[in-house]
Amino acid sequence: MHAHSPARQTLLLFLLALAVLLPGIWEATGLSGKDEFFLGLRTPMEMIEGNHWLVPFLDGAPRIRKPPMLYWLGRASYELFGISIVSTRLVGALFAALLVVSAAGIARRLSGRHESGWLAGCILLGCLGMATEGRRFMLDVPVAALSSAAFWTFLIWFDSRRLAWLTATTLLLAAGFMTKGPIVALVFGGGALALWLNGRLRLAELSRHRLALFGHAALWAALSLPWFFIVRALYPEAANLVLADELESRQFFNLSPGIFLGLLNIALPWVIVFIYAAWKMRHENGAPRVALLWFAATFLPFLLIKSFDRYLIGSLVPLAIFLALALPQVKARWPFRVGALLALLFGTLLAGFCFWFKLGGWYWLLLPATYLTWAWWQERGRGHTLAAPAIFWIAVLWGVFPAIGVNAVPGDVVALGKSRPVAMFDGPQPAMLPTLSAQAHRHHARLDAADLAEISAQKTPVFVEDKDISRFQQALTAAGYSARELGRYETLASHGSGLRFARVGSNRADWQNAFASRSLTPLLTRVFWFEISRP
């Protein structure tokens, strides 16, 4: 394999991506969120317990809000490596590595330079969004990876006209559609649109291959659509409810200006360099213009719909490619310094939190923070500029954040979850108990008479957060049941996003009391578990 061959670069970048993203995926108190621990990690477990393959199930109901590809892979990984947090997050890390090598491959194709691939891949690995989302079992990185890989293979087909590459494009788009539906078209379609606007992709030329394109479109439909028709036939009422809910939640013209802060978040520390370089090179033609148009096509739609930061993962691909092309021309150091300052501020806040509350872990940041400061204040080589952010985020997400102890579950609760099924009432807490105990357990958004009868007959312990105690008691009273407390514990519990770990309802005074006393007690969520019975 030649030293400068694309295949060698792809292999080395793939291995580098895994080396950067795998550390810390085994931490149960690592960065997580409700969509991961409540949906992603539990669904493949219940698929195994109920022997479901075609249609994923969760809490006894078909999980059809999203297509099944990621859950199929999650179940396969559980079956192959055993049920653990590593098994599923390994799937996410492999998709993240695919995203990195796809960005590198596209950069090589657009620029015609081997070096651009290295730069694009390493810049992408240094973005905070890749460091956080590439370590989780979520949909956003896989769909972005499949869409980017499809665009990469499409470019190869367009240059070589070898049908095998067009078939690869079709298979990747079908897999992406089966992962998160039509959003798979965003990165691929944005790239194609940018090529067309820049004159590199001509519709007249594509029309000469219309038979091959129509044939592969038919192949895509044959692979992508049958599952949805099957689900609608098997579960028509559930499918109608999900469709109506998805259409309502995806209404356009719901302006989301906060997405600019989302970009700042996921692209740290490179975002300031990107903004500066984009302004300086706004009149450039060729590959830099394609990358900027592509970025706009993947970013601007999220201004019009309710969006989360992680939705912008696909936008990091053209951002990294543009920077790979522009970096040799960026001579000013102040964009690097501002970007480094923002990253250091974020990491220092987490490390300072750990230090103040005597949690440990803060010391992991000392050397990486020093390295980032040195590398981005006064460059001693491009390699340091590329390596420092990735090393810094490893320290933050493997060393510092897990020490905070978000979603920590006591050993006796884990032992209970391993020994018998438990129920979780509208929390769900304990968040990581299903993964730690290797059982999906059952979550109840509400408790009706049938649920309570089953729980009471089987003497299933029910876990309830303190914020839900009153509703829990009302449900019991209405159905004629009572509850006996079996135990309780306190923890920092993730509510929604991974950084929202304070008790629901905590206010400024609680935070002040916590910092004044150097005790987390005012911020802790109290979790009870009960036995339900007839009086």
C-alpha positions as CSV (number, residue, x, y, z in Angstrom):
1,M,0.0,0.0,0.0
2,H,1.6,3.2,-1.2
3,A,2.5,5.8,1.5
4,H,0.2,8.4,-0.1
5,S,-2.5,6.1,-1.3
6,P,-6.1,7.0,-0.5
7,A,-6.7,3.5,0.9
8,R,-3.8,3.8,3.4
9,Q,-5.0,7.2,4.5
10,T,-8.6,5.9,5.0
11,L,-7.3,3.0,7.1
12,L,-5.1,5.2,9.3
13,L,-7.8,7.8,9.8
14,F,-10.3,5.1,10.7
15,L,-8.0,3.7,13.3
16,L,-7.1,7.2,14.6
17,A,-10.8,8.0,14.9
18,L,-11.4,4.9,17.0
19,A,-8.4,5.7,19.2
20,V,-9.8,9.1,19.8
21,L,-13.4,8.2,20.3
22,L,-13.4,4.8,22.1
23,P,-11.8,6.0,25.4
24,G,-14.5,6.5,28.0
25,I,-17.4,4.8,26.2
26,W,-17.6,2.3,29.1
27,E,-18.3,5.0,31.7
28,A,-21.8,4.7,33.0
29,T,-21.5,8.2,34.4
30,G,-20.2,9.6,31.1
31,L,-22.1,12.1,29.0
32,S,-25.5,10.7,28.1
33,G,-29.1,11.9,27.7
34,K,-32.6,10.6,27.8
35,D,-32.7,9.7,24.1
36,E,-29.8,7.4,24.7
37,F,-30.3,5.8,28.0
38,F,-34.1,5.6,27.8
39,L,-34.6,4.8,24.1
40,G,-31.4,3.8,22.5
41,L,-29.8,1.5,25.0
42,R,-33.1,-0.2,26.2
43,T,-34.7,-0.9,22.8
44,P,-32.3,-3.6,21.6
45,M,-32.5,-5.2,25.1
46,E,-36.3,-5.6,24.8
47,M,-35.9,-6.8,21.3
48,I,-33.8,-9.7,22.7
49,E,-36.1,-10.4,25.6
50,G,-39.1,-10.5,23.3
51,N,-37.3,-12.0,20.3
52,H,-38.2,-9.1,18.1
53,W,-36.3,-8.5,14.9
54,L,-38.4,-7.0,12.2
55,V,-40.1,-4.3,14.4
56,P,-38.3,-3.1,17.5
57,F,-40.3,-3.0,20.7
58,L,-40.0,-0.8,23.9
59,D,-42.1,-1.1,27.0
60,G,-44.3,-3.7,25.3
61,A,-45.2,-1.5,22.3
62,P,-43.8,-1.3,18.8
63,R,-41.0,1.3,18.6
64,I,-41.8,2.7,15.2
65,R,-41.1,6.4,15.7
66,K,-37.7,5.8,14.0
67,P,-36.7,3.2,11.4
68,P,-35.0,0.1,12.9
69,M,-31.5,0.0,11.4
70,L,-29.7,1.3,14.5
71,Y,-31.7,-0.9,16.8
72,W,-31.0,-4.0,14.6
73,L,-27.3,-3.2,14.8
74,G,-27.6,-2.6,18.6
75,R,-29.3,-6.0,19.1
76,A,-26.6,-7.7,16.9
77,S,-23.9,-6.1,19.0
78,Y,-25.5,-7.1,22.2
79,E,-25.8,-10.7,20.9
80,L,-22.2,-10.7,19.8
81,F,-20.4,-9.0,22.7
82,G,-23.0,-9.3,25.5
83,I,-25.2,-6.6,26.9
84,S,-23.2,-3.7,28.1
85,I,-22.8,0.0,27.5
86,V,-19.7,-0.7,25.4
87,S,-21.5,-3.0,23.0
88,T,-23.9,-0.3,21.8
89,R,-21.6,2.7,22.0
90,L,-19.1,0.7,19.9
91,V,-21.6,0.8,17.1
92,G,-21.8,4.6,17.5
93,A,-18.0,5.0,17.5
94,L,-17.7,2.9,14.3
95,F,-20.2,5.1,12.5
96,A,-18.2,8.2,13.8
97,A,-15.1,6.7,12.3
98,L,-16.9,6.2,9.0
99,L,-17.9,9.9,9.1
100,V,-14.3,10.9,9.6
101,V,-13.0,8.9,6.7
102,S,-15.9,10.0,4.5
103,A,-15.1,13.6,5.1
104,A,-11.4,12.9,4.3
105,G,-12.3,11.1,1.1
106,I,-14.6,13.9,-0.1
107,A,-11.9,16.5,0.7
108,R,-9.4,14.6,-1.4
109,R,-11.9,14.3,-4.3
110,L,-12.8,18.0,-4.2
111,S,-9.3,19.4,-3.9
112,G,-7.3,16.7,-5.7
113,R,-4.7,16.8,-2.8
114,H,-3.8,14.0,-0.4
115,E,-3.1,16.5,2.4
116,S,-6.7,17.8,2.4
117,G,-7.9,14.4,3.5
118,W,-5.7,14.4,6.5
119,L,-6.6,17.9,7.5
120,A,-10.4,17.4,7.1
121,G,-10.4,14.1,9.1
122,C,-8.3,15.6,12.0
123,I,-10.3,18.8,12.1
124,L,-13.5,16.8,12.4
125,L,-12.0,14.7,15.2
126,G,-11.2,17.9,17.1
127,C,-14.7,19.3,17.2
128,L,-16.6,19.0,20.4
129,G,-19.7,17.7,18.6
130,M,-17.8,14.7,17.4
131,A,-16.3,14.1,20.8
132,T,-19.7,14.0,22.5
133,E,-22.0,12.4,19.8
134,G,-19.3,10.0,18.5
135,R,-19.3,8.3,22.0
136,R,-23.0,7.7,22.2
137,F,-25.6,5.3,20.8
138,M,-27.7,7.8,19.0
139,L,-29.1,8.3,15.5
140,D,-27.5,11.5,14.4
141,V,-23.9,10.4,13.8
142,P,-24.9,7.2,11.9
143,V,-27.3,9.0,9.5
144,A,-24.7,11.7,8.9
145,A,-22.0,9.1,8.3
146,L,-24.1,7.1,5.8
147,S,-25.2,10.3,4.0
148,S,-21.5,11.5,3.8
149,A,-20.2,8.1,2.7
150,A,-23.0,8.1,0.0
151,F,-21.8,11.4,-1.3
152,W,-18.2,10.2,-1.3
153,T,-19.0,7.1,-3.4
154,F,-21.2,9.3,-5.7
155,L,-18.2,11.5,-6.4
156,I,-16.1,8.4,-7.2
157,W,-18.8,7.2,-9.5
158,F,-19.1,10.6,-11.2
159,D,-15.4,10.6,-11.9
160,S,-15.0,6.9,-12.9
161,R,-18.5,6.0,-14.2
162,R,-18.1,2.5,-12.6
163,L,-21.6,1.3,-11.7
164,A,-20.3,-0.5,-8.5
165,W,-19.8,2.9,-6.9
166,L,-23.3,4.0,-7.8
167,T,-24.6,0.8,-6.3
168,A,-22.6,1.6,-3.1
169,T,-24.2,5.0,-3.1
170,T,-27.7,3.5,-3.3
171,L,-27.0,1.0,-0.5
172,L,-25.6,3.7,1.8
173,L,-28.6,6.0,1.2
174,A,-31.0,3.0,1.8
175,A,-29.2,2.2,5.1
176,G,-29.4,5.9,6.1
177,F,-33.1,6.0,5.3
178,M,-33.6,2.9,7.4
179,T,-31.7,4.7,10.2
180,K,-33.5,8.1,10.5
181,G,-35.7,8.4,7.4
182,P,-35.6,11.3,4.9
183,I,-33.0,13.3,6.8
184,V,-30.4,11.0,5.2
185,A,-30.8,13.3,2.1
186,L,-29.5,16.4,3.8
187,V,-25.7,15.9,3.7
188,F,-25.8,14.1,0.4
189,G,-28.3,16.5,-1.2
190,G,-26.6,19.5,0.2
191,G,-23.3,18.4,-1.4
192,A,-25.0,17.7,-4.7
193,L,-26.7,21.1,-4.6
194,A,-23.4,22.8,-3.9
195,L,-21.7,21.1,-6.8
196,W,-24.6,22.1,-9.1
197,L,-24.5,25.7,-8.0
198,N,-20.8,25.8,-8.6
199,G,-21.1,24.3,-12.1
200,R,-19.2,21.1,-11.2
201,L,-22.3,18.9,-11.5
202,R,-24.3,19.3,-14.7
203,L,-27.8,17.9,-15.0
204,A,-27.3,17.4,-18.8
205,E,-24.4,15.1,-18.0
206,L,-26.4,13.1,-15.4
207,S,-29.2,12.7,-17.9
208,R,-26.9,10.6,-20.1
209,H,-26.9,8.1,-17.3
210,R,-30.6,8.2,-16.6
211,L,-31.2,4.5,-17.1
212,A,-28.6,3.6,-14.4
213,L,-29.9,6.4,-12.1
214,F,-33.5,5.3,-12.5
215,G,-32.5,1.6,-12.0
216,H,-30.7,2.5,-8.8
217,A,-33.6,4.7,-7.6
218,A,-35.8,1.6,-8.0
219,L,-33.2,-0.5,-6.0
220,W,-33.3,2.2,-3.3
221,A,-37.1,2.1,-3.1
222,A,-37.1,-1.7,-3.0
223,L,-34.6,-1.7,0.0
224,S,-36.0,1.3,1.9
225,L,-39.8,1.3,1.7
226,P,-41.2,-2.2,2.4
227,W,-40.5,-2.0,6.1
228,F,-42.7,1.1,6.4
229,F,-45.6,-0.6,4.5
230,I,-45.2,-3.7,6.7
231,V,-45.4,-1.7,9.9
232,R,-48.4,0.2,8.7
233,A,-50.2,-3.1,7.9
234,L,-49.3,-4.6,11.3
235,Y,-49.8,-1.6,13.5
236,P,-52.1,0.9,11.6
237,E,-53.2,2.9,14.7
238,A,-49.7,3.2,16.1
239,A,-48.4,4.2,12.7
240,N,-51.1,6.9,12.2
241,L,-50.4,8.4,15.7
242,V,-46.6,8.5,15.0
243,L,-47.0,10.1,11.6
244,A,-49.3,12.8,12.9
245,D,-47.0,13.5,15.8
246,E,-43.9,13.7,13.6
247,L,-45.6,16.0,11.1
248,E,-46.7,18.3,14.0
249,S,-43.2,18.4,15.6
250,R,-41.5,19.0,12.3
251,Q,-43.5,22.1,11.2
252,F,-41.4,24.5,9.3
253,F,-41.2,28.3,10.0
254,N,-40.6,27.6,13.7
255,L,-37.6,29.9,13.8
256,S,-34.7,28.6,15.9
257,P,-32.0,31.3,16.1
258,G,-30.5,29.4,19.0
259,I,-29.0,27.0,16.3
260,F,-26.2,29.5,16.0
261,L,-25.2,28.8,19.6
262,G,-25.6,25.1,18.7
263,L,-23.0,25.5,16.0
264,L,-20.7,27.3,18.5
265,N,-21.1,24.3,20.8
266,I,-20.6,21.4,18.4
267,A,-17.7,23.0,16.4
268,L,-15.6,24.2,19.3
269,P,-12.7,25.2,19.1
270,W,-12.7,25.3,15.3
271,V,-15.8,27.4,14.8
272,I,-14.1,30.8,15.3
273,V,-11.4,29.8,12.7
274,F,-14.2,28.7,10.4
275,I,-16.0,32.0,10.6
276,Y,-12.9,34.0,10.1
277,A,-11.8,31.9,7.1
278,A,-15.2,31.9,5.6
279,W,-15.3,35.7,5.6
280,K,-11.8,36.0,4.2
281,M,-12.4,33.5,1.4
282,R,-16.1,34.4,0.7
283,H,-15.2,35.3,-2.9
284,E,-13.1,32.2,-3.6
285,N,-14.2,29.8,-6.4
286,G,-13.6,26.1,-6.8
287,A,-13.5,23.7,-3.9
288,P,-13.7,26.2,-1.1
289,R,-16.8,27.7,-2.6
290,V,-18.4,24.3,-2.9
291,A,-17.7,23.5,0.7
292,L,-19.2,26.8,1.9
293,L,-22.3,26.3,-0.2
294,W,-22.6,22.8,1.1
295,F,-22.3,24.0,4.7
296,A,-25.1,26.6,4.1
297,A,-27.3,23.9,2.6
298,T,-26.9,21.6,5.6
299,F,-27.1,24.4,8.3
300,L,-29.7,26.9,7.2
301,P,-32.7,24.5,7.2
302,F,-32.4,24.1,10.9
303,L,-33.2,27.8,11.3
304,L,-36.7,27.0,10.3
305,I,-37.5,24.0,12.5
306,K,-37.2,23.1,16.2
307,S,-33.7,21.8,16.4
308,F,-31.2,20.3,18.8
309,D,-27.4,20.9,18.6
310,R,-26.7,17.3,17.6
311,Y,-28.8,17.8,14.4
312,L,-25.8,19.8,13.1
313,I,-23.4,16.9,13.1
314,G,-23.8,16.6,9.3
315,S,-22.8,20.3,9.0
316,L,-19.4,19.5,10.5
317,V,-18.4,17.6,7.4
318,P,-18.4,20.6,5.0
319,L,-17.1,22.8,7.8
320,A,-14.1,20.5,8.3
321,I,-13.6,20.2,4.5
322,F,-13.6,24.0,4.0
323,L,-11.1,24.4,6.8
324,A,-8.9,21.8,5.3
325,L,-8.8,23.8,2.1
326,A,-8.5,27.2,3.8
327,L,-6.1,26.4,6.7
328,P,-2.9,26.9,4.7
329,Q,-4.1,30.5,4.0
330,V,-5.1,31.4,7.5
331,K,-2.2,33.3,8.9
332,A,-3.8,35.2,11.8
333,R,-3.6,33.6,15.2
334,W,-6.4,35.4,17.0
335,P,-9.2,33.1,15.7
336,F,-7.3,30.1,17.1
337,R,-6.8,31.9,20.4
338,V,-10.4,32.8,20.8
339,G,-11.5,29.3,19.9
340,A,-9.0,27.8,22.4
341,L,-10.3,30.2,25.1
342,L,-13.9,29.1,24.6
343,A,-12.9,25.5,24.7
344,L,-10.7,26.1,27.8
345,L,-13.6,27.9,29.5
346,F,-15.9,25.0,28.9
347,G,-13.5,22.4,30.2
348,T,-12.4,24.6,33.1
349,L,-15.9,25.0,34.3
350,L,-16.4,21.3,34.5
351,A,-13.0,20.7,36.1
352,G,-13.6,23.5,38.5
353,F,-17.0,22.0,39.5
354,C,-15.2,18.7,40.2
355,F,-12.5,20.4,42.2
356,W,-14.8,22.5,44.3
357,F,-17.1,19.6,45.2
358,K,-14.1,17.3,45.8
359,L,-15.2,14.8,43.2
360,G,-11.8,14.1,41.6
361,G,-11.2,13.9,37.9
362,W,-10.2,17.6,37.5
363,Y,-6.5,16.8,37.3
364,W,-7.0,15.0,34.0
365,L,-7.4,18.4,32.3
366,L,-4.1,20.0,33.4
367,L,-1.7,18.7,30.8
368,P,-4.3,18.7,27.9
369,A,-5.3,22.2,28.7
370,T,-1.7,23.3,28.8
371,Y,-1.1,21.6,25.5
372,L,-4.1,23.2,23.8
373,T,-3.0,26.6,25.1
374,W,0.5,26.2,23.8
375,A,-0.5,24.8,20.4
376,W,-3.2,27.3,19.6
377,W,-1.5,30.4,21.0
378,Q,1.7,30.1,19.1
379,E,1.8,27.3,16.5
380,R,4.8,25.0,16.6
381,G,3.6,22.8,13.8
382,R,0.3,22.0,12.2
383,G,0.3,18.6,13.8
384,H,0.0,20.1,17.2
385,T,-2.8,22.4,16.1
386,L,-4.8,19.4,14.9
387,A,-3.9,17.0,17.8
388,A,-4.5,19.4,20.8
389,P,-8.3,19.7,20.6
390,A,-8.9,16.0,20.2
391,I,-6.7,15.2,23.2
392,F,-8.4,18.0,25.2
393,W,-11.9,16.6,24.5
394,I,-10.7,13.1,25.5
395,A,-9.6,14.5,28.9
396,V,-12.9,16.3,29.4
397,L,-15.2,13.5,28.4
398,W,-13.2,10.5,29.8
399,G,-11.5,12.1,32.8
400,V,-13.5,15.1,34.0
401,F,-17.2,14.6,33.2
402,P,-17.6,11.0,34.5
403,A,-16.2,12.1,37.9
404,I,-19.2,14.4,38.4
405,G,-21.2,11.1,38.8
406,V,-24.3,12.0,36.7
407,N,-26.8,9.0,36.8
408,A,-24.7,7.1,39.2
409,V,-26.5,4.0,40.5
410,P,-25.7,2.4,43.9
411,G,-24.4,-1.1,43.9
412,D,-27.4,-2.5,45.8
413,V,-29.8,-1.1,43.2
414,V,-27.8,-2.6,40.4
415,A,-27.9,-6.0,42.2
416,L,-31.6,-5.6,42.6
417,G,-32.0,-4.9,38.9
418,K,-29.9,-8.0,38.0
419,S,-31.9,-10.3,40.3
420,R,-35.5,-9.3,39.2
421,P,-37.5,-7.0,36.9
422,V,-38.2,-3.6,38.2
423,A,-40.5,-0.8,37.0
424,M,-39.7,2.9,36.5
425,F,-42.4,5.5,36.9
426,D,-42.2,8.5,34.5
427,G,-38.6,9.4,35.0
428,P,-37.0,7.3,34.1
429,Q,-34.7,6.7,37.0
430,P,-32.4,4.9,37.6
431,A,-31.3,6.0,34.2
432,M,-28.5,3.5,33.6
433,L,-29.9,0.6,35.6
434,P,-31.2,-1.3,32.5
435,T,-27.7,-1.2,30.9
436,L,-25.9,-2.0,34.2
437,S,-28.2,-4.9,35.0
438,A,-28.5,-6.1,31.4
439,Q,-32.3,-6.0,31.5
440,A,-34.6,-3.6,29.7
441,H,-37.0,-3.3,32.7
442,R,-40.3,-1.5,32.2
443,H,-41.1,2.2,32.1
444,H,-44.6,3.5,32.9
445,A,-45.6,7.0,31.8
446,R,-48.7,6.4,33.9
447,L,-50.1,3.6,36.1
448,D,-53.6,2.3,35.3
449,A,-55.4,-0.4,37.1
450,A,-54.1,-3.2,34.9
451,D,-50.5,-2.1,35.4
452,L,-50.9,-1.9,39.1
453,A,-52.5,-5.3,39.3
454,E,-49.6,-6.9,37.4
455,I,-47.0,-5.0,39.5
456,S,-48.7,-5.9,42.7
457,A,-49.1,-9.6,41.8
458,Q,-45.5,-10.0,40.8
459,K,-44.2,-7.8,43.7
460,T,-42.2,-5.7,41.2
461,P,-40.3,-2.8,42.9
462,V,-41.3,0.6,41.4
463,F,-38.7,3.4,41.2
464,V,-40.0,6.9,41.5
465,E,-38.3,10.3,41.4
466,D,-39.1,12.8,44.2
467,K,-40.8,15.1,41.7
468,D,-43.2,12.4,40.7
469,I,-44.2,11.2,44.2
470,S,-47.5,13.1,44.3
471,R,-48.7,11.8,40.9
472,F,-47.6,8.3,41.9
473,Q,-49.6,8.4,45.1
474,Q,-52.7,9.8,43.3
475,A,-52.5,6.9,40.8
476,L,-52.3,4.4,43.7
477,T,-55.2,6.0,45.6
478,A,-57.4,6.1,42.6
479,A,-57.0,2.4,42.0
480,G,-57.1,1.4,45.6
481,Y,-53.5,0.4,46.2
482,S,-50.9,1.5,48.7
483,A,-47.1,1.6,48.6
484,R,-44.4,0.6,51.1
485,E,-41.0,2.2,50.7
486,L,-38.2,-0.3,50.3
487,G,-35.3,2.1,49.9
488,R,-34.0,5.4,48.5
489,Y,-30.9,7.0,47.2
490,E,-29.7,10.4,45.9
491,T,-27.9,11.2,42.7
492,L,-27.3,13.9,40.1
493,A,-29.8,12.7,37.5
494,S,-29.8,13.6,33.8
495,H,-33.0,15.3,32.7
496,G,-33.0,15.6,28.9
497,S,-29.5,16.7,27.9
498,G,-26.4,15.4,29.6
499,L,-25.5,18.7,31.2
500,R,-28.9,19.2,32.9
501,F,-28.1,17.2,35.9
502,A,-29.4,19.3,38.8
503,R,-32.7,18.3,40.6
504,V,-35.8,19.4,38.7
505,G,-37.1,22.5,40.4
506,S,-33.7,23.5,41.8
507,N,-33.2,27.3,41.7
508,R,-30.5,29.9,42.1
509,A,-30.7,29.6,45.9
510,D,-30.0,25.9,45.7
511,W,-27.0,26.4,43.6
512,Q,-25.7,29.1,46.0
513,N,-26.2,26.8,48.9
514,A,-24.4,24.0,47.2
515,F,-21.4,26.2,46.3
516,A,-21.3,27.8,49.8
517,S,-21.3,24.4,51.6
518,R,-19.3,22.6,48.9
519,S,-22.0,20.0,49.0
520,L,-24.1,18.7,46.1
521,T,-27.0,17.8,48.4
522,P,-29.2,20.8,47.3
523,L,-28.9,19.6,43.7
524,L,-29.4,15.9,44.1
525,T,-32.4,14.0,42.9
526,R,-33.9,11.6,45.4
527,V,-35.1,8.3,43.9
528,F,-37.3,6.0,45.9
529,W,-38.4,2.4,45.3
530,F,-41.6,0.9,46.6
531,E,-43.5,-2.3,46.8
532,I,-47.2,-1.9,45.8
533,S,-50.0,-3.9,47.4
534,R,-53.7,-3.8,48.2
535,P,-54.5,-2.3,51.7
